[in-house]
Structure formats: structure tokens, C-alpha cells
């Protein structure tokens, strides 16, 4: 689905079903140097089980036009504007990694719009090492490989994603390379800088009143679960689910992630 | 301390796609001899059918044993997905039919395996797909052959029968200039010697029957999606590849390029071609090929070393007119081979024996270590004499057009002791000349 946000074309994948204003809406927000397709299985299930799906391509990523936004706050504003453009008054927000910070900040800025907050592979502060930040600026292909290697816990995840026969580490590498090919303006560095400089995480977490869910990968080297203690203690009413995966949990444990998300929203609907 | 790195080739050869069986702990990949897989409940069934959850439904579309092989070849090639098929021919057909249909056009190297040539020249033509064949070394010919309805460029990493080395970087560049993918048959090289995606190819297939299996025990094919070609961008520019970029009625209106930014081709190939044409690999064959892949690098090193010794021996023998092997400086693609194939040029070579068809027959009939049969890529050394077998009805003048002489031999050099191979060849070269 194509929308116009701030005068620029924005793309949302709808899970293979047309948008239906009568249904509740689930918004899926990808992380750095990714696009909507990282949510392929979860979004298709939601779309065929009573939800509108808006799996966004963030500005400058994939099929969405415009420049990549340079701060989490600006990305949250863009997301709120996108909901407005879609005519969505309330939605569940699910974000992965950088996307989780965007969801958190959007919930802070527009709490009335957010029915549920799902944060996957999250932490705050989301500090990016100086070495990785610099590599993403000076040698983006190398940064892609570093992150791809750190984001996967196995070379034999089953039943793979989006299905048998797909090599997820290869797919993840190619996706990040494709994002670079479509937009050569150092998106990865822009995304990492936004994560690195986001300062409002604690205040935003203190403001969360809607149901909240954290999904952590027990083998996550990018955002180790223990590093998210500030968030999970600040959002005291949150639910925490651990899955046996690295940072790329939607592809390494697609069913476990789907079940956690769907039970979270359908159980408190 | 070194930085992060991907698992190496040998590690992937043993582990990619496979883990100890969660049900039994079996370390080897089990052979899942089952036609179908039980659903947990009706919602699970619907979710599997509709690609909302990953898993197996029916072994024509996926099978756990096959999936290990598919993921392993994808990892070894540096691709995003593999599809196991009944044969290399089936892999080629699946690859082409996923993006070409009636009214489509293909540009192909003319230096192809006979079976591939048959498929392109006769069978696909009957279904409305035309092919223009070009000299693989003539880059202008590739460019000139492209038409508005061309959908793919195709060649073999090492051509047939002259072992022409496909200039993948140059031909891929031509394809991409025209918003077209390059598909490559990499059977003779395997990912150990050459990874076509690293050089610009977009789709790769193998006759896994050959070096991947390595023991002459199973027929099978593997198609690999490199995830490198931007189908949506090509569609936006040319209108081609609607199969991937427009709703597909055969799967609930799915737009494959939206579902997966980088694996749209593999999704469609499995969801349509494997499902509907049904040329699926048996899990037993997948197991046999997996055993071969586990030792691929070790075998290929020995294959290449033996082949180089045999090629050097033949090229200095008085009964041999010429030897075609890119590892030799005399081969026209030797310099290109040194760039694209630094680990070696494979284990297939051809040579021209002095004399007529009868000399060729005396040669092959006398061999004791080499087996006379129509295959390559076995651990055992193989030989075929085209003029008395595959081309026995073809007049001498027409043989020449195909690059085959009455004394042409094709060898697939195996893993035996090189001295024994050379002794076998030497004895029969002498024998071949006795009746002259």
C-alpha cells in the first residue's frame, strides 16, 4: 500500500490482504538497514487473522521515498504521520531493534494512538560501538557483514524463513546490500547514528501505560537481553518473552515470535 | 584478534542447514521418507498453506532432508535459497520457466551440454520460448542477440565440449545493462572452484548428480537464487518479470517481490514450478548428495590435481593432437581461468586422438581404470568417445561443426592414483595407434 507522508511516497506491506478500516491495526517497524520483508511470516499471519497490517518501509529504505531520518524522534513523527495518512486512530506498534525505539518514542509522543507496544531485540541506551559506527560510514559492505554475522546464532535454523530451503543468513546479507543499492546515501550510518544518539528512552519508557511486551533472543549479541534491564524495570507492567535466537529473531524463530506477538494482542483485546 | 567472519567453506559444507535431529539426536541428517506431514490443528494447516508459518506440508513442495541440502548449497554459493529438483535438467527447466513463458526469448552460449541444448533448441521452442545461441567468447554477440522479449542470459561456467570459460563478469554486466539476469550452469566447477554470484551471476543451477554427489550414485539438481537481481527495478523499467511483481492468481494473489525483497524468484519457483511441474528430488537422493557435499573441497582438490597431471601427460604424447583444458597455457581461456578459477579448472577435459573413429574405439575399449560411460563427476575416472556413442550417427563433417573430431575423447578424471590413470591412458594411446 502506498501512502503520502509529509508529501513523500511511503510504502507499507499489508500482509497479502487489503486494508480494512473496520479491523484493528498492527504496525510492524523494521530495524536499521532493513525493510518490511523481515516480518514476512508474522505479518501474513496477522493479516489473515483479523488485523490490518502496516509493515512499513522507513523513509529511504526499500520502497519508501525520501531521505532516511536522522533521529528516532523524527522517525516517530513520521510514523505518527503515516498512521494519520492511513486513517488509523489506534494501532499496536511492534518494532525490532531500531524499530523498537521508534515504537517507544511514538508511544511517548502519541500515547492515545498506541494500544499495544511490542519491542523486539531492544535495549536502551542503544549505543553503537565507535568501530561499527565508523565502519558503517567508511565501509558499508563491511558493516553489513559485521552486523549480519553478529545477528545470527546458527547456520541451521529450522524450519527456516520464510520456509524450508531458504538460507536466512544469506537472505539477511542480501537484503542489507539491496537497501544500500537502492539508496546509496549511507542509510546504515544514518540509522546507527539515530540509535546511538536517542536520549529519550528512559522518559519514554516511564510514560508507557499500554500493554507492553519485550521479546529477547537468548543469544542476541547486538542487543543482549541483560542490557535491556532499564527498560524492563521502568515499564514495570511489561511482559517478557525469551526465544532461542540471535538478534534476527523474526527469521530464526518465526513461530515463537509470532505466537508471542499474537497472544500478546489477542489476549488483551 | 581478528574481526567477525562468516563460517568457512568446509564448515558450511558440513553444517549449513543441518543440526542434530531435535527428536532423536541423530547427528547425520535423517532421510525423511514421508509423503506428507501432520498438522497440529486446522489453524496450523491453514497457516502453512498460506505461508504464514514455515514448515512442511507435502514432500513435492518441501521435505526436511531436501531442505538441509537446499540451505547448504545456498550457503556454499552465497545465495539466499536453494531448490532441490529431480535432475539438473529439471533445475534448468524450473529456473527458466519461472521467468520465461510463451513469447519469451533467451540468449544462450552455444557451448552447452547436449541436454541443455535440446531443452532450449527443441522442447522450450515447442512451448513458445525461443533461444538465440551465441559464441560465449563474443561479447558483442551476446549484446546483439538481446531482444525486447529477452528474459535471461544463460551459459555454463565451463562449456561443452571445449571447456570454454564463461566470462561471467562481462556477460553479467551486459545482462544487467539490459535489466536482465544471468543464469549459470555451474555443474563442472561447483562452488568450491567458482562462486558465480561473486562475479555477477544471479541464478545458478547444478546437476548435483556430478561432483556435488561425487560418487555416481544419485541423480538430482539444485537451483540457487542469488538474491542479487532486483526484479522490481527491472519490472519498473521494462515491464518484464510480471511473474514476480504482479499478483499471482495461482497463490492467492501473492506478489512475490513484495513478500520478499531478495528471494522473490525462489518463492515463485517453489510455490509454482516445483508445485506444478513436480520434478522434485527424492529425499534419499538428497541424503546421498549431502554425503558428497560434506567432502566436496577435499575431493575437488584431488580431482583438480589429478586432472592437471593427466592434461600435462596427454599434451606431450605423440598420439594426441590436442588437449582442451583451461588449466593448460594452450587453452584460449587460460588467462581468464586464472582469474575466475584460481583453485583449478575442474576435472573434465577433452582431447583429440590421432586417427579415425576406429582408433578411438581401440582406445576406449582398452581402458581398464577409466569406465566408458556417459557421465562426469564420479570419484571414479570416466571416459566417453562421442563419435562412437552420443554422436555415432553424425557424419564427420557435421561432427566438426559441433567441435568434435572422430578421435575426440572426453575424460572425467577421478580420485585414483594419478600414476595408475596415466599408465592406463598411455597403454591405450599406444594401442589406438596400432591399427593406423
Interface residues (C-beta under 8 A of the other chain):
Chain A: X13 X16 X35 X37 X40 X41 X44 X45 X48 X62 X63 X145 X146 X149 X150 X154 X155 X156 X158 X159 X160 X161 X162 X163 X164 X165 X166 X167 X169 X170 X171 X174 X175 X178 X181 X182 X254 X255 X258
Chain B: X3 X4 X5 X6 X7 X12 X15 X16 X17 X18 X19 X22 X46 X47 X50 X51 X52 X53 X54 X55 X56 X62 X63 X64 X66 X67 X68 X70 X71 X74 X75 X78 X79 X80 X81 X82 X83 X84 X226 X227 X228 X230 X232 X233 X252 X253 X254 X258 X259 X260 X261 X262 X263 X266 X267 X270
